[in-house]
Amino acid sequence: MCGIVAYVGNREAYPILMKGLHRLEYRGYDSAGVCVYNNDGLHLYKTLGKVADLERFVEGKDMSGHIGIAHTRWATHGLPNEINAHPHYSQYADIALIHNGIIENYATLKEELQKHGRSFTSETDTEVLVQLIDFIRMDNGISLEEAVHQALSQVVGAYAIAIMSKDDPYTVIGARKGSPLVIGVGDGEFILASDATPLVEYTKKVIYLDEEEIAVMTVRPDAEPTLRVTNLKNVRKTPLVQTLETNLEVLEKGGYPHFMLKEIYEQPKVIRDSFRGRINVERNTVALSGIIDHQKEFLSARRIIITACGTSWHAGLVGKYLIEELARIPVEVEYASEYRYRHPIINKDDVVIAISQSGETADTLAAVNLARDQGAFVYGICNVVGASIPRATHSGTYIHAGPEIGVASTKAFTAQVCVLTLVALSLAKAKGTVSESRFRAIINELYTLPDKIEKTLLLNDRIADFAKIFTYSRNFLYLGRGYNYPLALEGALKLKEISYIHAEGYPAAEMKHGPIALVDNEMPIVVIATNQGNYEKIVSNIQEVKARKGRIISIVTEGDTTVKALSDFYIEIPPTEAMLVPILACVPLQLLAYHIAVQRGCNVDQPRNLAKSVTVE
Ligand code: M6R
């Protein structure tokens, strides 16, 4: 989604803004823009396309200056084009503003402003906001900061904004509600951004703005830099300066052609990191502080509701199977976008688990707030430290996967499932629903997973080879049973989002209730057929497909003979516990999607129309 970078300080702003926009490209966008101030006023340029297009467009222009704002836009109101791109000027080009989010009452506000003679050039809600701020400022003869306060009090919706004005070329104002903003505090400079990635190379000191906070950052030539944070009610806040853990290396491709491939290969390390310090093999225990400190809420829960979107929802479905099998607590899994609006029954003895890589997904955040407001205990499983969801939940656990830059979620999924396994194990132990020996067997097996993933990654070339055969397929079906069913959903999502091939995931046995009609000799069917539980049953499902000449790509356990014999292509993965197969078998599924997309010439890291962090509903 939209990316915001703003700079004020003692260095040249433009190179920092552009580098920042490049770092935010992973979020997904369709146009970009920048505004800097120098001697003769504000200079604003925007263009449809990529940040590199903006750089080319700006080449040769005077972009010197120590203050500026820059933006990547992911269209919501109005087409992706140069006019709708941000920054937006106020009527007389005195103020420039960039925005992430949606101003829901923009139509009413626009009508009011038009009655007062304001005219608009774009179709955006953002232009309404900058005009409103400017109108209030001019009409009342007040400062920009006061006008921002008053304007934001009239706004319904979500926003993260950065504003600069030609009347005070030493100050950037930022504000947030529902969309994240982080301030990097450097030596004589402030950098404001949608997330920490543009700040990493300049400072480790960061401040995450809270809901409805407004930050005024000023750096004048002969004075100490100042930062003033207030809330919408004009109460002064003391910002908490935190230390950023991320380093530059994790934001680079490190020799890989794409972030997605790099992140797939990071999974052995990510899995180790996700259980580091949380499993004690000698004492046969699992310790997650977010659960230990709230054991009462978990153990007295009548049910658990897991809410999430996309890949995180798929991890949640694996989590349901894990928690129900191990801890015997009923679990429901809800799409956050449905849950928040369908008047769900939420009891005080419900525990809601919200899963989100970014920690910023608007629907998941809204579901968290709804559950909290109705008295449920809310626990978060997130990756991005300090994001909105971990801040809104009562407790939680970070997955420690490191920044995930590829839009297609890979390492976050495996780490989420890993943490959910730990959640299920720790609840099972506390409830006494798992024997000591079974518990030990599972944690011992968990420890072997990073090595088994390493081994599976050795299949990369083989997968790349047969991916070529399916480059021009138009449809795919993914089938699995039990723990492998959520994996089928995830495999299908990976393929469709990066290769634009239509793919559907199904519980294998459901196939004959409809999807089997699609099967013909052109249809590739990916079957996750590892040798546990329902093995014979999935073999029958494969036979049903073969009888209709479907082309089987199977994921089997090493040593398998039956499914291999029925398959056109197979991928062998090391044996593991049925409940841990999703962590291992997702790797070849990710690689298959990756190589097909690369063969098709798709932009793997930034697929069309998609955003990494979906901060609008
Ligand atoms: O950041 P989140 O985990 O909340 O994001 C949820 C989905 O938007 C995300 O998983 C999406 O489906 C990915 N593009 C999948 O690869």
Residues whose N, C-alpha, C, O or C-beta is under 5 A from the ligand:
A	BS01	M6R	C309 G310 T311 S312 I355 S356 Q357 S358 G359 T361 V407 A408 S409 A611 K612 V614
